[in-house]
Amino acid sequence: MPDGGRVITGTAKGLRLTAPGPGTRPLGDRVKQALFGTLDSDPGVAWPAPFLDLFAGSGAAGIEALSRGAPLAVFVERDAGAARTMGHDLRRSGLTRGRVVRRDVLAVLREGGASLGGPFGAALVDPPYDEPRLLADSLTLLGEPGLAWMAERGLVVAKHFWRVEPQGRYGDLLLERVRRFGETALSYYRCTAATEGDPQR
């Protein structure tokens, strides 16, 4: 089967993941290390924390989170083949705290965090690079206070093409920094209540 990368550390360390198909971009080890290095050292996130993997693809981020002790990981992915692959790899890994939701991401987000066990301490948003509007719409819903997706001081990481520049704030999500890895960029958003005078961009 095609290679979807490996689990870097934790209880499933070394497990080779299965790539769902040519339409997905498995999370590279360098980007994965940057993401979880931040979570491991971030004073605002009580890591390990419940993890939300949106446009999950191979599920590499959520599986890594579970391997590192996350009490819950929810994978949202509408592609049937990708959802089956994630379920297969979760069974292979022995990680029992993962939930695969085969639905449209925006439809799920509109229902609020309580529908999937939220609020979450950390989330990865990784839509197709050729659909940047999905990124903005997802961040808008994640930052909507009434939907309660993210815990206070939780971290949302948006993975996108480096030329795409997301806004500085989406509701309760405030951009803290951006890191670039070749053609990929990670934009880090902190969940913190908006106050008067904050930039809305």
N, C-alpha and C positions, 0 to 999 in steps of 0.2 A: 504494500500500500504506500501511497505517497507520504513523505515525511512532513510532519507538522511541527517540528522542533521538539524540544525536550523540557521536562520539568527540571528547574535549576537546583532547587533545594527543598528540604522538608521530607515528609513521610513518603512521598512518591518520587524522590530525587532520582534522576536518570531515566525516567519513563519517556519513551519516544511516543509522541502524539501523532495521530493520523490526520493528514491534511484532507479536508472535506472535498476539495475539488479545485479546478483551475480558477474559479471565480473568487476565491478567498485569498487573503494575504496573511499567512500565519505570523504571529507576533514573534519577531526576531529576538534572539537571546540578548543582544545589546540593549534593545528597547525595553525588554522585559526586566533586565537587571536594573535599568534606570528607574523604571516604574516602582518596583518593589524595594529598591534601595531607598527611595523617597519615603515610602510607607513605613519601612522599618525604622527610619530615623526622624520622622515627622512628629514634633511634639503635640500637634493639634489632632492627630489621629490615634485613638487608643487601639493600636494594631496588636494582634489580629482582630479584625472587625468584619461584620457582614459586608460582602462584596457583590457589586452589581456589574455584570459583563453584558454590555449592549452592543448589538450587531456582532454577536459573539464569535461567529465563524468557526474556527477550530476549538474555541473554548480555552485557549492556552492561558489567558489571563486568569480566568476564574479557577481553573484547575491548579494553577500555581498558587493562587490565594488559599485554596483549600489545603494544599500540601503544606503551606506555611502556617496552618492552624486557624484559618478563618472559620467561624462557627456556621457560616452559611455562604453559599455563592449561588446567585441566580443568573442563568444564562438566557438571554432573550435573542432569538434568531428565527426568522420566518422561513428560511430554506430547510426543506424536509431532510435533504441529504446531510447537511451540516448538523442538524439537530440529532440525527441518528448517530453520526460520528461522535458527537460529544457524549451521548449516552453510552456508547461503546467504550470510550476512553475513561469515563468515570467508573464504569464497572471494572475495567482492567486495573485502574489505579487503586481500587478499594476505598475510594473517597465517597462517603455516603451522605455528605451534607450538601450536595449539589442538586439544583433543580433546573431542568431545561424547560423553557417556555417557548413553544413554537408558535409565535405570533408576530405581527407587525410591531416594531418597537414603539412608534409614536402612539399607536392605539393603546398599548400597555401603559405607557407613561401618563396618558390622560386619566387613567383610573386611580392614580395615587399610590404612594409607597406602601400603604398598609395592605394593599391587595397582594403584595408579594413578600411580606414579612419585614418591610422597612420600618423605620429609616435605616439607611445603609451608611457605613463609615467611609467607604471608598467605592468609586465607580470608574469604569473605563468606557468611553464612548468611541467607537471605531467604525463609522459608516463608510460605505464605498467612497473612494477619493473623488469619483466623478459626480457625486451628488452632495455638494457642500451644503445645500439647504437642509439636508437631513441632520447635519451636525448642529446648525443653528437652532433648528426646531427642537432637537433633543435637549440641548443645553437650556433652552427657554423653559421647557417643561420640568427639567430637573431642578431648576432654580426657582420655580413657582412655589412660594411659601405654603399655599393652601394644599399642595399635593404631597408635601412632607416626604420627599424621596430621600433627602440626605440629612444625616445627623448634624447638629451644630459643630462646626469646625471640621466637618468631613471634607474629603478631597475628591474632586471629579477631575479625571485626566482625559482630555480630548486628543485623540490621535488623528492626524490629518496631514495632507500634502503641505509641504513647507510654505508654499506660496499663498495658501489660504490663511487669512488673518481673522480669527473669530473676534467677537466684541470683547470689551474689557469687563463687562458685567452682564449677566443674565439673571435678573431677579436677585435671589440671595447668593448667587455664585459670582465671586470676584476673582478676576485673573491675577495670579501672583507671579508667574514666570512662564517662559517658553524655552524648551530645549530642542535642538535640531539634531537629527541623525540622518545624514544624507538627504534623501527626498522626503523623509518623514519628520514631523514635528510633534512634540507633546506639549500641550497647553494645560497648565495646572490651575484649577479653580478651587478656591476655598469657599465653603458654605458659611456665610456670615450675613446676618440680617442687614438689608440695605438701610442706609440712613440718608437724611436730607443732604443734598449736595454731592452725593456720590456720582461719579461719571456713569452715564448710561450708554453712551456710544451707540 
